[in-house]
Amino acid sequence: MKRRTGRGRTLLLLPILMLAHGCGTPGGTPRVAPGTLCVTCGMEVRDARYAGASVEGRSVRPYDSIECALRDLSTTNEPSTPRARARSLYLADYATGALHRSDSLWIVHADIASPMGGGLAAFLDRAEAARVADAREGRVMPIDSLFPPLEATP
């Protein structure tokens, strides 16, 4: 039996590595690793409960907070064209830190120590959002009260 060389093993692993690399996007939930720099403020993502990312094609724009996502998506590339062309916006569920499509989340504005100090957090579970809002003298809002509707992912 012939032994495989290092190059042969690499060639066998290459398709697996390529497949694994493509799992984050497109078509899947992006990943925002701790230490990733926010494209809006340049701070490191330190708390997964506030992280987010916008996705357009293969381009992923990571955020350390909802406030940064809001700021980035409301800026303009051209005088009359808002940046809100992102196909998808993903925000972290405050309870778990897992990213979810923003259209499935509720926003709480309350006395929450978010990275940029705006007191915003996203929740997948509306009842949990209401509990946190009540406990921290805040309010629960639908996502579209902050973000314009984004183009649906095909």
C-alpha positions as CSV (number, residue, x, y, z in Angstrom):
1,M,0.0,0.0,0.0
2,K,1.3,3.4,-1.0
3,R,1.6,6.1,1.7
4,R,0.0,9.4,1.0
5,T,2.3,12.4,0.9
6,G,1.6,15.7,2.6
7,R,0.6,17.1,-0.7
8,G,-1.8,14.2,-1.3
9,R,-3.5,14.8,2.1
10,T,-3.8,18.5,1.4
11,L,-5.5,17.8,-1.9
12,L,-8.0,15.5,-0.2
13,L,-8.7,18.1,2.5
14,L,-9.0,21.0,0.1
15,P,-12.7,20.4,-0.9
16,I,-13.7,19.9,2.7
17,L,-11.9,23.2,3.7
18,M,-13.5,25.1,0.8
19,L,-17.0,23.8,1.8
20,A,-16.5,24.7,5.5
21,H,-15.2,28.2,4.5
22,G,-18.4,28.9,2.5
23,C,-20.8,27.9,5.3
24,G,-20.9,31.4,6.9
25,T,-22.3,33.2,3.9
26,P,-23.9,33.5,1.4
27,G,-27.1,31.7,2.2
28,G,-26.2,31.1,5.8
29,T,-25.8,33.1,9.0
30,P,-22.6,35.1,9.1
31,R,-20.2,34.7,12.0
32,V,-18.8,37.6,14.0
33,A,-15.9,36.3,16.1
34,P,-14.7,38.1,19.2
35,G,-12.0,40.5,18.4
36,T,-13.4,41.3,14.9
37,L,-13.3,45.1,14.3
38,C,-16.6,46.9,13.8
39,V,-16.8,48.6,10.4
40,T,-18.5,51.6,11.8
41,C,-16.6,52.5,15.0
42,G,-13.5,50.4,14.7
43,M,-13.9,48.9,18.2
44,E,-13.4,45.1,18.7
45,V,-16.5,42.9,19.1
46,R,-16.2,41.9,22.8
47,D,-19.7,40.9,23.8
48,A,-21.6,38.6,21.4
49,R,-24.9,39.7,22.8
50,Y,-24.6,43.0,20.9
51,A,-22.9,41.9,17.7
52,G,-24.4,42.0,14.3
53,A,-23.5,41.9,10.6
54,S,-25.0,43.1,7.3
55,V,-24.6,40.8,4.3
56,E,-24.7,41.8,0.6
57,G,-23.6,39.0,-1.7
58,R,-20.3,37.7,-0.3
59,S,-19.6,40.9,1.5
60,V,-20.1,40.8,5.3
61,R,-19.9,44.0,7.4
62,P,-19.5,43.2,11.1
63,Y,-20.8,45.5,13.9
64,D,-20.1,45.5,17.7
65,S,-23.6,47.0,18.5
66,I,-27.0,47.7,17.1
67,E,-26.2,51.4,17.1
68,C,-23.3,50.8,14.8
69,A,-25.4,48.8,12.4
70,L,-28.0,51.5,12.4
71,R,-25.4,54.2,11.7
72,D,-23.8,52.2,8.9
73,L,-27.0,51.3,7.2
74,S,-28.3,54.9,7.3
75,T,-25.2,56.4,5.8
76,T,-25.1,57.1,2.1
77,N,-22.8,56.0,-0.7
78,E,-24.2,58.4,-3.1
79,P,-26.1,61.6,-2.3
80,S,-29.6,60.0,-2.7
81,T,-29.0,56.3,-2.2
82,P,-29.1,55.0,1.3
83,R,-26.7,52.2,2.2
84,A,-29.7,50.1,3.3
85,R,-29.3,48.0,0.2
86,A,-27.8,45.2,2.3
87,R,-29.6,42.0,1.5
88,S,-29.7,40.8,5.1
89,L,-29.1,42.2,8.5
90,Y,-28.2,39.8,11.4
91,L,-28.3,40.8,15.0
92,A,-27.5,38.8,18.1
93,D,-30.2,37.6,20.4
94,Y,-29.3,39.2,23.8
95,A,-30.2,36.0,25.7
96,T,-27.9,33.7,23.7
97,G,-25.5,35.8,21.7
98,A,-26.5,33.8,18.5
99,L,-27.0,35.8,15.3
100,H,-30.5,35.8,13.7
101,R,-32.1,37.6,10.8
102,S,-33.2,41.0,12.1
103,D,-36.7,40.5,10.8
104,S,-37.2,37.8,13.5
105,L,-36.1,40.0,16.4
106,W,-37.5,42.5,18.8
107,I,-35.6,45.5,20.0
108,V,-35.4,46.7,23.6
109,H,-34.4,50.3,24.3
110,A,-33.6,50.4,28.0
111,D,-31.0,50.9,30.7
112,I,-28.7,48.3,29.1
113,A,-24.9,48.9,28.9
114,S,-24.5,48.3,25.2
115,P,-21.0,48.9,23.7
116,M,-21.9,52.3,22.2
117,G,-24.1,53.4,25.1
118,G,-27.4,53.6,23.3
119,G,-29.1,51.0,25.4
120,L,-30.3,48.8,22.5
121,A,-30.5,45.0,22.6
122,A,-32.2,42.5,20.3
123,F,-34.3,39.5,21.4
124,L,-35.7,36.5,19.5
125,D,-38.3,35.9,22.2
126,R,-40.8,38.7,22.6
127,A,-41.7,37.6,26.2
128,E,-38.0,37.8,27.2
129,A,-37.7,41.2,25.6
130,A,-40.7,42.4,27.6
131,R,-39.2,41.0,30.8
132,V,-35.9,42.8,30.3
133,A,-37.7,46.1,29.2
134,D,-39.9,46.0,32.3
135,A,-36.9,45.3,34.6
136,R,-34.8,48.0,33.1
137,E,-37.4,50.7,32.6
138,G,-37.4,50.4,28.8
139,R,-39.7,49.5,25.9
140,V,-40.0,46.8,23.3
141,M,-40.1,47.9,19.6
142,P,-40.4,46.0,16.4
143,I,-37.2,45.9,14.3
144,D,-38.7,48.1,11.5
145,S,-39.1,51.0,14.0
146,L,-35.3,51.4,13.8
147,F,-34.3,49.9,10.4
148,P,-35.8,50.4,7.0
149,P,-37.0,47.1,5.4
150,L,-34.1,45.3,3.8
151,E,-34.2,43.5,0.6
152,A,-35.2,39.8,1.1
153,T,-32.6,37.1,0.6
154,P,-33.3,35.3,-2.6
